[in-house]
Amino acid sequence: MMSGFRHGFHRLSSHLPEAFPEPFLVFGAPRIGEEEIAEVEACLRSGWLGTGPRVARFEREFAAYRRVQASQVAAVNSCTAALHVSMVAAGIEPGAEVITTPLTFCATVNAILHAGLTPVLADVDPVTQNIDPAAIEAAITPRTRAILPVHFAGRPCAMDRIMAIAKKYDLLVIEDCAHAIESEFHGQAAGTFGDFGCYSFYVTKNVVTGEGGMILGRSEEHIARARMLALHGMSKDAWHRFGDQGYKHYQVLECGFKYNMMDLQAAIGIHQLARVESNWLLRRAIWQRYDEALAGLPLGLPAPAEEGTRHGHHLYTAIIDEATSGIRRDDFLDAMNAQRIGAGVHYLSIPEHPYYQQRFGWRPEQWPHAMRLGRQTVSLPLSPAMDEDAADRVIRAVQRIIART
Ligand SMILES: *Cc1c(COP(=O)(O)O)cnc(C)c1O
């Protein structure tokens, strides 16, 4: 980055900042290597773009990474699809209740609704920002059939306590691992505790395929059904119909969905997955840099990872409480944008949104920890595509904005 001259110029001629604007630091930019580009090109040249050998390879390698059998995973075209199809494949009866967190992306709750089920929110722990096991237990009714924890920001949920509750009340567990591909709890991979683990390969996530997702299932029966449901409910996929073994008839066994991953997407994912650990190390280094540089400022920083866990370091969420930080969260976001840095909000709590208020009568105050976090949180850029200069730019911007107030 040719930033030395530009920074100097900025300081000297602040009346002309638009003369050499710094490049906008895009939030969550992926790190795409030559290998991904070559594999996508090879996939295009092969003429087989749809679900085929590259998806099968991506599934095998993902299963190996999470130390499960290849027959326990199914690639799909999003984590939203993975969540939806998991709940359908589990055969939960319509209208049954699924307990989840209010501090999540809307897809978590929408997937429950699309599966014909009823979401029930249980508040988060204010320190970990993960669903509070005690709140889960308090939310259980005779209609509860499943728990859907989200490993928020990459911090694994208290899976020992959640699995104990699931066992006690005979509930299914579907883990939303959209932030948590690398996360572990007591040496075990996030997504392998429950009946299903659902992963996202959306562009800002830790492994990227553009759009994409993966279902990991404890039971091979569940995952076989999920795989079939993800492709129209057909007994054979295209590779097995049109491949070199001759045309094969298929049968439609269920009314499924169109959720399959393409080889074109898996071509990116194969090489992203090969770099999952080195990218994790790059994000962790930025994380530690933020922790050290921001420690003295009047803003809240993420709690350290719990003993015996591995944090996925997906989101670095700071808390801007006007009373201590001297600035409102939304003004902080504007100030970051003025410094040409893209920040994020993960998330306004689910009951802040009109749809859920109107449909369920929810008010944010019913889940006070998620409400407060959602109104005060800000995610600083954290991506393996950032170099040290970019991280220091973020740090200087935060220091300036907080000090100015
Ligand atoms: C991104 C995300 C999803 C949805 O993932 P897609 O692959 O975009 O469908 C679900 N849950 C959480 C917590 C997410 O962050």
PDBQT file of the ligand as one rigid body, heavy atoms in Angstrom, charges set to zero:
ROOT
HETATM    1  C1  LIG A 501     -24.438 -15.335   7.701  1.00  0.00    +0.000 C 
HETATM    2  C2  LIG A 501     -25.302 -15.965   8.725  1.00  0.00    +0.000 A 
HETATM    3  C3  LIG A 501     -26.336 -16.845   8.391  1.00  0.00    +0.000 A 
HETATM    4  C4  LIG A 501     -26.772 -17.086   6.992  1.00  0.00    +0.000 C 
HETATM    5  O1  LIG A 501     -25.736 -17.546   6.178  1.00  0.00    +0.000 OA
HETATM    6  P1  LIG A 501     -25.966 -17.574   4.596  1.00  0.00    +0.000 P 
HETATM    7  O2  LIG A 501     -24.905 -18.512   4.114  1.00  0.00    +0.000 OA
HETATM    8  O3  LIG A 501     -25.744 -16.174   4.111  1.00  0.00    +0.000 OA
HETATM    9  O4  LIG A 501     -27.334 -18.062   4.340  1.00  0.00    +0.000 OA
HETATM   10  C5  LIG A 501     -27.014 -17.488   9.410  1.00  0.00    +0.000 A 
HETATM   11  N1  LIG A 501     -26.723 -17.244  10.691  1.00  0.00    +0.000 NA
HETATM   12  C6  LIG A 501     -25.755 -16.387  11.066  1.00  0.00    +0.000 A 
HETATM   13  C7  LIG A 501     -25.466 -16.190  12.506  1.00  0.00    +0.000 C 
HETATM   14  C8  LIG A 501     -25.031 -15.698  10.079  1.00  0.00    +0.000 A 
HETATM   15  O5  LIG A 501     -24.086 -14.823  10.445  1.00  0.00    +0.000 OA
ENDROOT
TORSDOF 0
